[in-house]
């Protein structure tokens, strides 16, 4: 889970680097990790830019407990299978 507006390396750049590392075969695990973006600016254009970087999902910050329970936890459970 990466914040899009991180100060040094923003979430989009971090996502690009993670995806590139896996594509180059420098895998730490067998599969590319589930990449989730969190942003306080989640307009449609912002969301499209975020998804183009390689994120699987994007959520608006601040995250609510309901979003975590109903949106994120089920994704993690599916990914573990």
N, C-alpha and C positions, 0 to 999 in steps of 0.2 A: 504494500500500500504506500503510494508516494504522493506527497503534496506537490501540486503543480507549481506553487510559488515558493519553493525552497530558495534560500538566499544565495548559495554558492553555485550549486548545480541544480537547476530547476527539475521538476519531476519529468518533464518531457525529455530533456537531455539524458537524465538518468535512465529512463525507459529505453531510449535509443541505444545507449551503451549496453544495457542488459541484453537486449535483443541481438545486437551485433556480436556480443561475446558468445552467445549460444549459437549463432549462425556460423561463427568461425570455428566451432567445435571445441571451445574451451569450457565445456559444460562441467558444472560442479555436480549437478543432479541429472537424472535421465531426461527430464522434460523441462521446458521453459516454464518458469514460475508463473502463477496467476498474477497478472499485473493490474492493480486497481488504482485509479487516479482519484484524488480528493482535491476539490477546489472550491473556493468561495465564489468564484466567477464562473458559473456554469451556463453561459448563454449557448445557443445552438452552434455558433461559429467556433467558440471556445471548445465545445464538446467534440466537434469534428476534427479540429487540430489535435486534440488530445488522443483521439482514437487512431488517427493516422500515424502516431508515434509508436503504436504497438500495444497500447493498453487494451485489456480485455473488457474492462468496465470503468465507468466514471461516476462518481457520486458527488453531490454538493455538500460542502462543509458548512457548518459543523455537523458531523454525523450524529444522528439520533439513535438511541438504543434500538428502536424499531427497524431502522435501516440496516443496522448491523445484524439483528436477529433474522429479519425476513429477506434481506438482500445479499449480505456478504457471507454469513455462515453457511447457507445452503450451497453456495458456489464452492466453498472450500470442501464441503462434504462430498460433492460430486467429483471434484478434482482428485480427492484421495482414493477413489475407487479404481 
